[in-house]
Amino acid sequence: MNERRPNVLVIEDDIDCAEELAELLESYDMTVRVAHDLSSARARAAEQEFDVALVDLALGQENGLEVAQEWHREGRFVVLLTGSSPGEVDMAGFTGAPPPVMRKPVDVRELRSLIAPD
């Protein structure tokens, strides 16, 4: 059986947090690319298709909701990451079923079950 490794795009402005999350996901046999702002995220997405984007909502001066809503409308799988309560996230801009929201620090086992369920 030749299963393809999930391609994950992590969009997180905290460099240490992004690298730690990338390393953890790679330990679960996932291919991970990291972006620290929206322009880098869009560039990475243009370079390589991804199976899931993990989008931090607070990216310094930028708002991750912008790209998350755009990609969600395109049918891409997005998981929102927040330091706040998931119930405080404004989901009004999402059509259809909203994407999952996870509070940081992320429970990697829960995240893994979303990305690559057994």
C-alpha positions as CSV (number, residue, x, y, z in Angstrom):
1,M,0.0,0.0,0.0
2,N,1.5,3.3,-1.0
3,E,-0.3,6.1,0.9
4,R,0.7,9.7,0.1
5,R,1.9,11.8,2.9
6,P,-0.5,14.7,3.7
7,N,0.8,18.1,2.7
8,V,0.3,20.7,5.4
9,L,0.7,24.4,5.2
10,V,1.3,26.0,8.7
11,I,0.7,29.8,8.7
12,E,1.9,31.1,12.1
13,D,3.8,34.3,12.8
14,D,5.4,33.0,16.0
15,I,8.5,31.4,14.5
16,D,9.2,29.1,17.4
17,C,5.6,27.9,17.6
18,A,5.5,27.3,13.8
19,E,8.7,25.3,13.8
20,E,7.6,23.2,16.8
21,L,4.3,22.4,15.2
22,A,6.0,21.6,11.9
23,E,8.4,19.2,13.6
24,L,5.6,17.5,15.5
25,L,3.5,17.0,12.3
26,E,6.6,15.8,10.4
27,S,7.0,13.1,13.1
28,Y,3.6,11.9,12.1
29,D,4.9,11.4,8.5
30,M,3.4,14.6,7.1
31,T,5.0,17.0,4.6
32,V,5.0,20.5,6.2
33,R,5.6,23.9,4.8
34,V,5.7,27.0,7.0
35,A,4.7,30.6,6.3
36,H,4.9,33.5,8.8
37,D,2.6,36.0,7.0
38,L,-0.2,36.1,4.4
39,S,2.0,36.9,1.4
40,S,4.3,34.0,2.1
41,A,1.3,31.7,2.7
42,R,-0.1,32.6,-0.7
43,A,3.3,32.1,-2.3
44,R,3.7,28.7,-0.7
45,A,0.2,27.7,-1.8
46,A,1.0,28.7,-5.3
47,E,4.2,26.6,-5.3
48,Q,2.7,23.4,-4.0
49,E,-0.9,22.1,-3.4
50,F,-1.7,21.4,0.2
51,D,-4.2,19.1,1.8
52,V,-4.8,21.3,4.8
53,A,-3.8,24.8,5.9
54,L,-3.4,25.5,9.6
55,V,-4.1,29.2,9.8
56,D,-3.3,31.3,12.9
57,L,-5.9,34.0,13.1
58,A,-3.7,36.7,14.6
59,L,-0.7,37.1,12.3
60,G,0.9,40.3,13.7
61,Q,-0.8,43.1,11.9
62,E,-2.6,40.7,9.6
63,N,-5.8,38.7,10.0
64,G,-5.6,35.0,9.0
65,L,-9.4,35.0,8.5
66,E,-8.9,36.6,5.2
67,V,-7.0,33.8,3.6
68,A,-8.9,31.1,5.6
69,Q,-12.2,32.3,4.2
70,E,-10.8,32.6,0.7
71,W,-9.4,29.0,0.7
72,H,-12.5,27.6,2.4
73,R,-14.7,29.1,-0.4
74,E,-12.4,27.3,-2.9
75,G,-13.1,24.0,-1.1
76,R,-9.7,23.7,0.6
77,F,-9.5,22.1,4.0
78,V,-8.6,24.8,6.6
79,V,-8.1,24.5,10.4
80,L,-8.2,27.8,12.3
81,L,-5.7,28.3,15.2
82,T,-6.4,30.8,17.9
83,G,-5.1,31.9,21.3
84,S,-8.6,32.9,22.3
85,S,-11.6,30.7,23.0
86,P,-12.8,29.0,19.8
87,G,-16.3,30.4,20.5
88,E,-14.9,33.9,20.1
89,V,-13.9,33.4,16.5
90,D,-16.1,35.2,14.0
91,M,-17.4,32.5,11.6
92,A,-19.8,34.7,9.8
93,G,-17.6,34.9,6.7
94,F,-17.6,31.2,6.1
95,T,-20.2,29.6,3.8
96,G,-21.4,26.1,4.4
97,A,-19.9,24.0,7.2
98,P,-17.4,26.2,9.0
99,P,-13.8,25.0,9.4
100,P,-12.6,23.5,12.7
101,V,-11.2,25.9,15.3
102,M,-8.4,24.8,17.6
103,R,-7.1,26.7,20.6
104,K,-3.3,27.0,20.9
105,P,-1.3,25.3,22.1
106,V,-2.7,22.7,19.7
107,D,-3.4,19.2,20.8
108,V,-1.4,17.4,18.1
109,R,-3.2,14.1,18.5
110,E,-6.6,15.9,17.9
111,L,-5.1,17.8,15.0
112,R,-3.6,14.6,13.5
113,S,-7.1,13.0,13.7
114,L,-8.5,15.9,11.6
115,I,-5.7,15.8,9.0
116,A,-5.0,12.1,8.7
117,P,-7.7,10.0,10.4
118,D,-6.7,6.3,10.9
